[in-house]
Amino acid sequence: MPSKAEQISNTQYPIPNLFVIVGPTAVGKTALALDLARRLSGEIVSADSRQIYRQMDIGTAKPTREEQSLVPHHLIDVVAPDEPYTLAQFQADAYAAIDGILGRGKLPLLVGGTGLYVRAVVEGLHIPRVPPNQELRAQLARQDPLALFEHLRELDPGAAARMDPRNVRRTIRALEVCLTTGERFSELGRASPPPYRITQIGLTMSRPELYARIDARVDRMMEQGLVAEVETLVAMGYNWSLPSMSGLGYREVGEYLRDEMSLDETVMNIKRHTRDFVRRQYAWFHLRDERIRWFEKAQLRDVARWLEAVKR
């Protein structure tokens, strides 16, 4: 039980709330965040590494203009598809957005499925601010991706254990830090928790139901014009090699536009790769994480009531 002095201190200087909503793609985070933000006088801070890009709306499943008009949103449409945007930049921008929301007397809700983005904010990771070395990156990019990953495994097995070998960009970044500083990328991730009272909500549902929602979402994206969106990006001069163009949906549509596969194969691959992505997201936000209170879809009516009690 807190001492009397601590009770007085907490009354005079209450710790501000930060609510966090995590979970796999297509589980319903956007709808829940909108509902909670309207109920609890909140504003939404996106923690999605794809929704930062302008002109990339359909394939990233951004909240629609109508949804964004209901409550203020932050860290959506931050940079052009060919502009770099580091984890350190996201962390700084997220903290600035959260502090601005608190300064307006509103409740910040950090919402997204990019595990590293969420962790950077929630845990206060000390992110290595090693400036990009474009010459080194170009040298590494010319090497075989599997050889690169094996090199990383030799230099920093801890970092390699937490990475997808197919994510060449992250492999190169980890190698860049190792080779530039002489230190392991995994050992530079110390943390200093931010000054917020953090409450994390996780959304989940059965895999068959989630996979059915994913399939329906992909079909809807195609109907909304995902192919035309990618064609427009290419016409604007954005290269296939850009990190933004390697995201789910964009990579596969690119293969279709280059006549490397049929449209039916493209849709099938987007669905399959999205399911693979969901499995990786569950590895980040695992159900045994005691910091996260998990809710099934059927329990969503209980979320607002529970958070209202936590907010007091």
N, C-alpha and C positions, 0 to 999 in steps of 0.2 A: 504494500500500500504506500502511495507517495506521501512524503513528509508534508507538514503544514506549509513549510517554506516553498516546497515544490508546487503545492496546490496553488499558493498565491502567485508564484511565478507563472504557472500555466494559465492562470486567469488573466494576468496582466499582459502576458506576451504569448497568446495562443499560437500553437504551431499550425501553419496553414495546411489545408487538405490538398492532396493531389490524388485523384481517382484515375486508375489505369485499367483499360479494357483490352485484353489480349485474347488470342485464339487463332485458329486456322482460317485461311481464306474461305469466303462464302458462308461462314457460320452465322453471320448476322450482326457483326460488330457495329457497322454503320447505323443500322436501324436502332439498336439499343442505345448507342451514344447520342443520337438525336433525341430520343425519348428522354433520356436522363438529363441531357443538357437543358431541355425545355422545362422539365420538372424542377430541377435543382438550380436554375439560374447559372448555367455553366457555359463554357466555351470549349471547343474541341481543338486539340493539338494533334495533328496527324503524325504517326510513327510508322510511315510507309515509305520505303526507299524508292518506290516507283512513282508515287503520286507527287513527288517533288518536281517532276518534269512537266513543263508547259507543252501544250499541243498533244499530250498523250493522255487521253481521257477514257476512251472506251476500254482499251486493253488493261488499264490499271484499275478499273472499277472505281474511279473517283466518285465521291458524292456528286450528285447532279447539281446544276445551278440552283434548282428549286430547293434542294436539301441544304445547300450551303447558305441559302438566304434565310433559312429558319433560325440558325444560330451561327455566330462567328466561327470560322474555321481558320486554322493557322498551319503553316508549313505545307501547303498545297500550292503547286505552280510556283515553285521557288526559283528554278533555273531552267534555261533552255536545254534541250536534249543533248547538246554537245558541250555543255559547261560541266566542269568537275564539281563535285559536292562531297566533301569528306565527312566521315563520322564525327570528327571533331567540330566541323562546322554545324552539323545537325545538332549536336549536343548543346553548343553555345546558343544556337537559334531557339532550341526547345526551352532552355532555361529562361531566355529572354521573353519568350512568349508566355510561359507559365507565370513569371513574375509580373508581366504586364496584366494578365488576367486577374491575378490576386490583387494587384494595385487598383483595379476597377471594382473590387469587391465581388468578383464572380468566382465560380468554381472551375478550376482547370481539369479537363479530362484528356489524358494521353491515350490515344486510341490507335491500334495498328497491329500488324502481324509480323513486322520485321524485328526479330528477336534481339539483334545487336543494337538497334536503335532504342528499343525499350530498355534494355539493360544499361546502355550508356547513361540514360537519364535516371532510372530508378536506383542504380547502384553508384552513380557518380564516378564512372570509370575514368582513370587517368589515361587519356588516349595519347599515344605517341604522336607528337606534332613534327614528324619528319617530312620536310617539304618534298614534293614529288620530284624524282630524278628521271626525267623523260628519256634520257639516253640509256640508263640502266633498264628502265621498263621496256624499251624497244628491244634491247638485247635479250631480255628474258622472254619477251613475247615471241621471238623467233624460234624458241626452243620447243621441243615436244612437251605438251601439257603434262603427260604422265611423268616424264623425266623431271620437270619442274617440281611436281608434287613430291617425288622421291627426294629431291634435293632439300625441299622444305622439311620433310620428315627427318632427314639426317641432321639439319641445323636446329630444328625446333619441333620435336615430336609432339609437344603439348599443343602447339598451334595446329599442326596437321591433324591431330585427333579430333579437333572441333570443326574441321572444314570439310566441305564437299569437294572431292578431287576435281569435279567438273567445273568448279568456280575458279577459272584461271585468273580472273582479275584479283580475287582475294589472295590467291596463292602468290601472285606477283607482288602484291602489297606487303604481305608478310615477309617474303624474301627480301624485298627492298629495305624494310626496317632492319632485318637481321644483318644484311650485307653492309648497310650504311652505318649502323651504330655499333655493330659487334655484339648486340644484346638480342636475346630471344624476344620475338614479338609477343609471345604468351606471357612473359614475365614483366612486360611493361603495363599490364592491365590492372594496376592497383586501383583501389576505389576509396572514395570519400563520400558517404551517403549525403544527399542534398538535404536542405533544411525543411523538409515537408513531412507531413504525416501521410504516408503512402498506403493506399488501399488498392489491392489488385483484384480485378474480376476476370475470370476466365470463362469463355463460352465454349461449349463442346456439344457434340451430339454423336449418335452412332455413325460409324463409318459408312454404312450403306446409304443412310439418309444424307450425309454430307456429300458423298460422291454423286448422288442424284442431283443435289443442289449445284454442284460444280458443273455437271453436264448441262444443266438447264442454263446456268450463267454463261457458259461458253457459247451455247446456241444463241442466246440473247445478244451476246457481243457481236456475233457474226451478222445477225439481223440488223443490229444498230449501225453496222458499217465499219467493223474493225479492219477489213481489207482496205477500204478507202482511206481510213485514217493512216495506215502504214504507207500507202501509196503517196499520200500528201507529204508525209515526213521525208520520204525519199526524194520527192520533187523539190523539197525545200533544201536539199543538199546534205541531209543527215546520213552518215555512212553506216553500213551494216556493222562495222567493227566497234561502234560506240557502245559503252556499257548500257546506255539507255535502250539501245536497239536489241540488246541481248535478253531483255526481260521476257517473261512468259507471254505468249501470244505474238509478240513482235518478232521474235526469232523464228517461230514456226511459219508465220505469214510471209516472212522474208524468203523462206525456202520455197513457198508456193509461188511468190512473185518471180523468183529466179528459175522457175520451171523445174525445181528439184523434187517436187511431189505434187500430187493432186490436191484439190480442195478438200475432198473427203478425208484424205490422209492427214492434212493439216489440222482439221478439226479434231480428229481422233488423237493426234499427238498433243495438241494443247490440253485436252482433257486428261490424257495419261500423265503428262508432265506436271499438271496442276496437282494431281493426286500424289505424285512423288514429292512435290513441294509441301503438301500438307503433312506428309510423314516427317519431313525435316522440321516443320514448325512445331509439331508435337514433341519433337526431341528438345527443342528450345523451351517450350512452355509445358513441361511434363506435369502430368496430373498429380504427382506426388510432391510437387513444390508447395510447401506449407505456407509460403507467402501469398499464394494465389487461392482465392475462394472460387471454386468452379461451380458453374450452373449449367444444367441441361436446358434445352429450349423450352421444355414444359415448365421450368421453374422461373422463367424470366419475369413473371409478375411479382416474384418475391425480391428481385434485385433492387428496384427502386425503394421499396420499403426498408430493406436492409441498409442501403446506402444512406437513406435519410436519417436512420438511427446513428450510423457511423459519423455522419457529418456534424452532429451536434457537439 
